[in-house]
Amino acid sequence: LWLTLISGSVGLVLGTGAALARTARWAAVRWAAGFYIWVIRGTPLLVQILFVYFALPVLVPGLNLPDFAAAVLALGLNVGAYNAEAIRAGLLAVPRGQTEAAKALGLGRIHVFFDVVFPQAFKISLPPLVSNFVALLKDSSLAYAIGVVELTNVGNRIQSATFQPIATLSTVAITYLLLTTLVTQISNAVEYRFDVEGRNK
């Protein structure tokens, strides 16, 4: 859970930044964000985790990430790329008339974005963001590859010691199922709270 929550927070920040970069005026910024999204979405998450843990310290001498920190960075970078596209779609879905009306009322660019555009974009982006978070919860099991002590890792250790793979792995699967169901229920409640227009119909 800690791995998922921390990685999810990192991914939300990275995704928001990358989405803003993808819609920026400067071509170089758009290209850099697009390159990041292209690389991350086009390579397997397991390879990314192994790269951050084994290859990154070689590329950056003196950088020795603990296994948990490496997993957080890799998972955060991964989910951030997917969040970026979800948030960008939300930003593009907000009618331009909203921005023009806000500017006509005398609001500055920062207030227009944070008070008018972003709340609507976040509401539109919420369903795919939640789907990305649920996928992250399941994908966190891949941190087992670099020795992070998480649910799958513990389950594998137990089944190796008890020689009861059915009971152990079934328990692991059920635990993941319960967690993803809980996250989905919470997200549905959040979506309902944001859907003011729908409730008033």
Secondary structure, DSSP 4 states (H G I P E B T S, - for coil): -HHHHHHHHHHHHHHHHHHHHHT-S-HHHHHHHHHHHHHHHTS-HHHHHHIIIIIHHHHSTT----HHHHHHHHHHHHHHHHHHHHHHHHHHHS-HHHHHHHHHTT--HHHIIIIIIHHHHHHHHHHHHHHHHHHHHHHGGGGGGGT---HHHHHHHHHHHH--HHHHHHHHHHHHHHHHHHHHHHHHHHHHHH-HHHHH-
